[in-house]
């Protein structure tokens, strides 16, 4: 009969060391990171391109925004059965699921950031003789960066959530597979290790994004200790 309680900390520690020493944990971790980075990169590029098209052009907004607003209301995880029928249960499906989970939040936040630029800043730029491209490069895009970084942090969280789901579907490697396999054998110690890894990786990536955000937005007083 499977264990119904969480394993003791000592057991978890021993199991963690065993997984590390054997190299099994590192192998599964690299596979999971590869899936997240691939899916997030695709979602990031697609979301940025679509947001720029819709945010910088009225025609682009008419073409892009309405379909994106309709599609983003669909729970991406609920589309898993459809993606399995279309793409099978291999890596393509898993990466596509992660990409679909992240593209909409990137699009929505960046689009809102672009359209939320203070009109007075645009007027000041025109007064200084900036062309449209110069306005976009020196005013619009820098002003939209705070919203973009908010979306990026949300997208990272969604990518990890999507990873947990897709690695339960016919996976033979990855942290999610390791947790699923441990569940089948009643190994609560390994399940706890997998949960801790998810949490620590999520925290580490969030800290990394915060550091990048501080450097990219160093010109904003609110970013450096709230000084004015």
N, C-alpha and C positions, 0 to 999 in steps of 0.2 A: 504493500500500500504506500502511495506517495506521501511524502511529508506534508503536514498541514500547517507547519509553523516555519518561521524564518530561521535559517541556520544561525548558529552562534558566531559572534565576531571572529573567534579563533579559527573556526572552520572556513569562514569566508576568506580570511587572510591566507590560510594554507592553500585554498583553491586558487586564489589570485596568483600566488607565487608559482604554483604548478602550471597555470596557464601561461604565465610570462616566461618561465624557464623553458617550457616546451616550444615556445614560439607560436603557439596556437592563437593566443590573444592578439599578437601583433599582426598575424595574417588576416584574421577576421576584421581587425580595426582598419587595416589598409584598404580592404575591399569596401567597407562602409564609407570611409572617407572619400574614396574614388567615386562612389555613387553619388554622394552628396555634392561634391565639387562639380561633377559633370552636370547633374541636374540643375544645380544652382547657377552655374555659368550660363547654361542655355536659357533658363528663366530670366536671368539678369540681363543678358544681351537683348532678348526679345522684348522684355518689359521696357528697357531704356529706349529702344528704337521706336516702339509703338507710342510711348509717352511723348517722345520728341516730335513724332509725326502729328499726333493729335494736339499737343500743347502749343506748337509753334505755327500751326496753320488751321484756319477755320475749315477749309476743305478736308484736311486730315482729321479734324475732330468729327466732322459729319460721317466720314468713312469708318473711322476706327473706334470712336468712343462708344457709340451705341452697342455694337456687337460685344465689346469688352465688358460693358456694364451688364449685359444680359448673361454672358458666360461666367462672370465672376460670382454670380449668385448660385451657381451650381457647385455643390460640395465636391472638391477635387477627388477626395477619397471615395466618394460614392460612384465615381466613374471607373473605378478599378475593374469591375467585370467587363465593361466595354473595351477598355484598353487591353485586357487579357484576350478578348476575342479578336481584336485587331492586330495586336503585336505579339501575342503569345505570352509566355511566362518568363522570358529571358531578361537579359540586362536592358534591352531597349525599352521594354515596358516599365521597368523600375525607374530608369532615368527619366523617362517621359512623365511619369507620375510626379516625381519630385519637381521637374521643371514646371508642370502645370500648377502645382501648388504654390509656386513662388512668383510666377510671371505676373499674376493679377495684382498682388500687393505692391510689387515694384512699380507697375504701371500706374496704379491708382495714386500712390503717394507722390511719385515724380510728376505726374500730370497735374495734381493739385498744387504742388510746389511751383511749377511753371506758371500756372494760371493765377497763383496767389501773389505774384510779384507786385510790389507797391507801384502804382501808376506814376507816382511822383518821381521814382527812380528812373523810370523809362523816359519821362519828360525831361529830367535833368540830363540824361544821356543824349537825347536828341538835341537839347540846347547846346551841348558841347560838340555837336557835329558828328556823333557816332553814326555809322551806317547800321543797317539792320543786322548784318552779320556781327558787327562789333557789339551791338546791343545784346545779342544773344550770347556772345562769348564773354563779355565783361560784366553784364548785369543779370540777364535772365538765368543762365546756368549756375553761376555762383550763388545767386539768391535761392535757387531750388535745391541746392546741395543739402541743407538741413533736413528737408522733407525726404530726400532720397535716402539719407542715412537712417532715418526712422524706418522707412520701408525695408531697407536692407536688414536691419535687425529683426523685424517681423518675419521677413522671408527666411532668415536663418532658422528661426524657431519652427516655421512651417516645414522647412526642408528636413529637419530632424524628425518631426512628427510623421511626415510622409515616409521617411526611411524606415521607421519602426513598422509601418504597415506593409510596405512592399517587401521587406525582408522576411515576412511571414508567408509569402506566396512562392512556393516551390524554389526557395533559395537553398544553396548548398554551402554558402559562406556569408560572412558578415556578422556583426554583433547581434542583429535581430534573429538571424538563424541560430546563433549560439544560445540565445535566450529561449527560443522556441524548442530547440533540442533539449535544453535543460529542463524545460517544463514537462516534456514527455517522459523524462526519467526522474522527475520529482527532485531535481537539484536546485533547491531554493538558494543555495549559496552562489551558484553561477548566475542565477537570475538577478540577484542583488548586485553582483559585480557588473553585469551588463547595464543595469539601471544607473549605477554610479558612473560608469563610463559615459553613458549618454549625457548625464547631468554635467560632468566635468568638461566634456568636449564642448557642450553648449555654452558653458560659462567661459571657457578659454577663447572660443571664437567671438563671443560677445565682447570680451575685453579687448581682443585684437581690433574689432571694428571700432570700438570706442577710441583706441589709440589713433587709428587712421583718421577718425572723425576729428579728433583734437588737432591733428596736423593740418588736415584739409580746411578746417574752419578756424584756424588760429586768428584770423582777422576779426572774428566775432568776440566781443568782450564777454558775452555770456558763457563762452566755452572755456575761458581761462579764469576760472574762479569767480565768475559773475562780476568782475571789475568793470567799471564804466570809464 
